[in-house]
Amino acid sequence: MAIVIASGTTAPPTAATVTPHRSALRRGPLRWVVLTATVLVAALMMVPFVIMLLNAFKSPAEYSANGPLSLPTFLYTDGLLNFWERVNYPEKLVNSIVISGSVAVLATLVSLLNAYALGIGRVKGRMWIVTLFLLANMLPQEALIYPLYFLAKETGLYNTQLSVIIIFTVIQSAFGTYLLSSVLSTFPPSVLEAAALDGASRWQMLWKIIFPISRPTLSVLLIFFFIWTWNEFFIPLVMLIDNATQTIPVALASLQGDRLMDAPTINAGSLISLLPAVIFFLVFQRTLTRGITAGAVK
């Protein structure tokens, strides 16, 4: 609402005129509808985790007698011990951390280098290359597994963690390149032109100008790449056949047989397998929030 002053001109709306309207929206029924819907969605998403927590501390006999939705009558911890000993959990934990951490760092680095060439370098056919990266990211893993298996066998990398690290570095960097190239394409050219006039090389522009500005976005990609790789199952199942090289999701699947399933042990294994990823997310939650907020502000 404009305010007419004595000179006959109109002044833009001030905070005093906008604040009551915003406050009315915040106190209105729409706010409570949004909050209620958010709470309901969060509660529905927590249901599988609650069921897993209940069955992780329930004996097999009690699980068979009362079902998965009943409360445990006593604290049964043998399922945790069975999973820890049967799959050698510390070894699988180290394997998952090494693979996920390596993929997160390498994929972020490759994404930055690719996006710098596509978004800043303005290479010929940039749009076609970015589209190719997007299409590659949309390909299902089932369509890639046989060529990847054949190449790993021919190069001697089959049944090694390096093969999985290389595969997921390429897969994750395809998404990272598409995202970062779109962000860097809007970078002001005048900043780089001023740096070039000061004698900065392309490498110095990347690490002293582009990298510090893109650090929030890179931190978000790093966190996402770690969690996505941690949860991967199909490719590690095919590529890692040796028990000493397998990851936690593959080891967890090995507990289920053809005719017998120890549900409490599987739930207990799922619980302690999920904890490292949850801890990682909680530790870097502030970094993730700052990265998303910085990207929104830019």
MOKAGI-V865713 format. One record per helix or strand of 3 or more residues. SS is the DSSP state (~ for helix, > for strand). FROM is the first residue (numbers start at 0). TO is the last residue. Records with the same first field share a line. If there is no record, write none. Layout:
# MOKAGI-V865713
SS = FROM-TO, FROM-TO
This chain:
# MOKAGI-V865713
~ = 14-26, 28-55, 59-65, 77-85, 88-119, 125-137, 140-154, 160-183, 188-196, 201-229, 233-238, 242-244, 247-252, 262-282, 284-296
